[in-house]
Amino acid sequence: MRGTNEPQSSLWYSINLEDMVEAAHPLRPIKRMVDVALARISASFSAAYSEHGRPSVPPERLLKALLLQCVYTIRSERELCRRLRTDMLFRWFLDMHPDEAVFDHAVFTHNRDRLDSHGLTRKFFDSVVRQAIEAGLTSDEHFTVDGSLIQSHASLKSLKRIEREATQSEGPKDEPPRGGPTPKSRRSRNEPVDWKGERRSNDTHRSTTDPEARLYRKGNGVAANLCHSVHALTENRNGLVLAVEVDEANGIAERESALRMVDRLKRRHGVAPTTLGADMGFDAGPFLLELESRRIEPHVAIRPGRIKRKDECAEARRRARDRRRLAGYCRSQRKRKLVEEYFGWGKLVGPMRRTRHVGRFKIRQQVELTGAAYNLVRMAKLLKAA
């Protein structure tokens, strides 16, 4: 018999979001691990908020929402809040009632300083890492480190020449052109900029939109962009990310961040690496000596060519080159691609191809949440297969 539409809607509904989500949904194990990680840092949440005043949006809910933004490739917080109004799966993940009002997207902006001052995103990332270690999913000895670039939110058109005070040796400042600047009413929204004949560098130019961004390029023949550098330390068993770092895009940030991440891993989780694999970007004698002083065997790819010097740095490079014959070095170099999978996931699925924020501390929060989301997705699959 043909059914009919009822124009009059019912007055009352009884909805259980737990029943609406299928038992085998991949978000279920992720939600369980997220709840455990958030419960472990509940004291930090309490310390970040006052006992007086109006109740805020629970910080656990904000972090869960940002995780959904990473996993489902949602382009902005505004779009995320719009999805929360209509998507019952998202409401279930955030422990929201079906008829509960959704918070405004500006809540994320208002709480970023609080998250940074109390280190809440880093503590959440470390709590997820602790679960992976306790579950036996990580290696205790063999690790890999690498870095990548995350493009700045600023455009190259925001580059302006750095104004320096004129001194007697430099002479007076150049006089402004007679015609004066273009009146604001006559400017276009996106005026063209002609860089022909002008050499741009980090010493002479700075972005007015993102002053912390730096011009950088990966290799010859590649155009330079305004970037920040992002670094990751992964273990060699399943490729889980155990430490992340955001720094200035320059030629030495990779090595400096690698040492900080190794030290932080030992200090926070009691894990001391035995070997550390890396590419040729880490081929520097002082860096190799620092690893050896920490009793870490560097499995670093050394640039071809004769090493002519006879100092400590040159000897460290010779020792690293001699390790190429060892089976452990070959395994480390094969496992090194696991860290590239994290960068690939973070740029294709997550928000790490081009940052949505201005300010390095905001980008650090973004990278830490992306690392936590990547680990949670990997852990859910690994625990299911076990």
N, C-alpha and C positions, 0 to 999 in steps of 0.2 A: 504494500500500500504506500502511496506517495505521502511523504511527510509534509507538514505545513509549517510556515514560519509564524512564530508567536510575536506579534507586534508589542505586546505588553511585557516588559522585563520584570524579573522577580525582584522582590523587595530585599531579600536577604540571601546571602551566599555563604557557604562554608568551604573555605579553601585551605588546604594544607600544602605549603610549598614543598615540604619534604616528600610528599607523595607524588608531586608533579615531576620531580627529577628522577630519571631512571636510575636503577641501582648500579648499572655499569657505566655511568657517565664518568668521563675522565676527570671532571672537576671534583668528584667526591674524595679521592685520596689526597688531592692537592689541598682541599679545604681542611681535612683532618690535620695535615702537617702544618698548615698555616695557623690553625687554632692553637696547636701545641707551641709553635714558635712565638706567637703573640702572648700566650699565657706565661712564658718564661721571662718576658721582659715587662710584665705588668707593673712591677715596682718602678721602672723607669717612666712609664706612662703617668703614674701617680705623681712622681716628682716633677714632671713637666707642667702640671696643671695645678691651679690653686683650688683650695677647698671652698672658696667663696665665689659668689657670682652665679650667672646663669649656666646651666649645663651646656657643654659644647658637643659638637659632633664627636662621637667616640673615635679616638685616634686609631684604634684597631680597624674601624670601618674605613677610614681614609686610606690606610695602607693596603687593605684588601681591594679597594676600588682601584688604586694605582697598579696593583698586580694584574687586575683584569684588563687594564688599559694596555699593559705590556703583552699579555697573552693573546688578546683579541685584536691587536693592532688598531686601537682606537686613536684617532688623530689628535684629540684635544680633550681637556677636562670638560669643556662645554658639551661636546658630543657624548662623553661618558655619562654625564648627568642626564642627558636626554634618553640614553639607553636604559638608565636605571628606572625611568618612569614607566617603561613599557615592557622591559625584559624581566620575567619572573625568575629566570635562572640567575641573573645578576643579583636580584633581591635576595634570593636564597643564599647565595655565596656571602653576601654582606649581612646576613641575619636580620633582614628588614621584613616588616609585615607587608602583606599585599596592598594595604591602603595607607601605608605610612608615607608622609611627605618626603620628597627627595631634597637633600641639601643643595644649596647653590654652588656653582662651580668656583666662585670666589673663595670658598672655604679652603681650597687647596693653597691658594696664594697667601691667605692670612696665616696659615700654619707652617709654611716652609721655613721661616726663621726659627720657629719653635722646634721643628724636627731637626734642624741643623745644630742649634745650641745644645740640645740634649743628645745628639748623635743617635736618634731613634732609628733612622733607616739603616745605619751601620750595625746597630745592635740587632735589628731584625735579620739582616743578612747573616751576621755571625750566628744567630740562633738557628737559622736554616742549615748553615754549615755544620753546626754541632750535631744536628739530627743526622746528617749524612755520615758523619764520623762514627756516631754511636750505632748506626745501622750497618756498619762495616762496608760501606760503599766506596770508601776512599782508600788510596794508597798512603802508607805511612813514610815512604822513603823516596819515591821517584815523582818528580814534578816538572812542569814546563812553565815558562814565562814568555810572554810576548806582549806587544803593544800595537795599537792601531790609532787611526785618526777619526775623530767625530767632527763633522763639519759644523761650524758656528751658525747660529741663527742669523747673524749679521750678513749683509750683502757686501760685496767688494766695493760698491758705491759709497759705503760708509767710511772708507779709508780717507783720512785727511792728514795733511802734513803736520807733524808735531811742531807746535809753536814754542820756540825757545826765546828766552829773554836776550835781547841784544846787548852785547858787551862792547867795550872800546875796540877790541881786536876784530870783532865781527862787523863793527860799524852799525849805523842805524838800520832799523827795520825797513823793508821795502814798502814804499808807499802803495796804498790801494789803488786800483785802476780808477781812472777819472770817471768812467761811467757809473761806478758804484755797483753794489749787488743788485741782482734782479729783484724787483718788488715781490713780496710774498703773494700778492694777488695775481701776479702774472706767471708764477712758477707752475709747472706741471706736477702731477702727483709723483711721477717717476721719471725725473729728468735724466737724459743721457749723460754719460761721463766719458770723456776722451782721455785715455792714458798714453796716447802716442807721444813718444819722446820724453816721457817722465819715468824715471826708475823708482819703483816702489820697494821698500824693504822695511823690516821691523824696527830699524834704527831711525828711520825718517818718517814713517807713517804709522798711524794708529786708528783703529775703528772707533767711531763715535758711538756706535750702537753697542758693541761688545769690546770694551777696552782690554779685556784679558785674553782675547783671541789673538793668534799670531799667524802670519803668513807662513805656509809650510807646504812642501810638496814631497811626495814619496820617492820620486826618482827623476832622472833626466827626461826631458820631453813631456813631462806632466805639468799641467798648469797648477800654479800655487793657489791655495784657497785659505780663507780664514778658518783655523781649526783649533781644537783642543786635542790633547793626547789622552787616550784611555788605555789602561794596562790591566792585565789579568794573570793570575797564578792558578794553574789547573793541576790536578793530580792525574797520574798516567793510567789509572785503572779504568775509570769510566768517564774521564774528562769533566768532572765536576769542578766548578769554579770555587776556590777557597779564599781568594782575596782579589780585590779590585782597587784601582787607584785612578785618579784623574789629575793631570798635571799640564803644564805649559807645553805646547808643541815646539820642541827644539831637538837638537841632536843628542842630548844626554839624558833626557827625561826617562827613557826606557830603562836605563841601567840604574839610575837613582831610585826609581819606583820599584824595581825588582828587589833591591836590597831592603827597602822599607816593608814590602809585602812579605818577604821571607822572615824578617824579624817579627812582624805582627802575627804571622801564623804560629810561630813558636811561643810568643807571649800570650796569645789569647786561647790557643787550642792545644798547646804543648806538643806540637808536631814539628820535628826538626828534619828537614829534607836531607837525604843522602846524596842525591844527584839532582841536577837542574839542567834541563834541556833548553836551548835557545837558538835563534838563527844568527846570521852574520851581523845583525845590528847590535849584538851584545859582544862583539869581538873587540874588547878593549882590555889592555893589561891590568889597569887598576881595578876594574870590575872583577876580573878573574882572581886577582889576589884577595879581594874582599870575600869572595865566595870560599876560597881555600882557607882563609882565616876563620871562617865559620864551620869548617870541616864539611864543606859541600863540594862534591866533585863536579866541576863544570863540564857539561856535555854541549859545548858551544861550537857552532860551525865557524871555522877560522878562514879568513879570506886567503885565496891562493897567492903565492909569491914568497920570496925569500925573506926570512926574518933576520935582519942584519945586526940589530942592536944586541948588546950584551948586558942588559940590566934586569932587574927583577920582573918588570912588566913583560919584557921580551921572553924571559924564561917561562913565565906563566902561559904565554901564548904557545910556546913550543910544547909544553906539557899538554895543553889542550889539543894541539894538533896530533900529538902522538896517541891520544885516546881514540882517534878515529879507527884504529885497528881492533878495538875492544868490541865485544858483542853487546855490552851494555850501552855503549854510545850509539850503535846502530838502532837498538830498540828505542832509545830516547828520541832519536831523530824521526823514527816512524810514528811514535806517539805524539810528536809535536803538532800534528795536524788537528788534534783534539781541541786545542785552544782556538784554532781557526774556526772550528764549528761554533764555538760560543760567539765569536765576533760576527760570523755569518748570520746566526740566529738573531743576535741583537740588532743587526742592521736590516734584516729582511722582515722579521716579525716584530721585534722590539723597536724602541725609538732611538737607536744609536747611530743611524746613518747621518741624520742631521738633528741637532738638539732643538728642542722647542723653547728653551729657556736661555736667559742671559745671566751670567754669574756662575763661576766655577763651582760654588757650593751647591747650587741647584742641579748642575750637570752631574755632580758626584752623587746626589740623591737618586737621580735618574738611572745612573749606571749601577748603583747598588741594588735598586729594586729590579732592574733588568737581570742582574746576576742571580738574585734570589728567585725570580720567576723561571729562569733557565734551569736552575738546580731543581726546583720543585717539579717541573715537567719531566726532567730526566729521572729524578728519584721515583716518581710515580710509575714510570715505565719499568725501571729496574726492579722495584719491589714487586711489581705485578709478575714479572718474568721469573723472579726467584722462587 
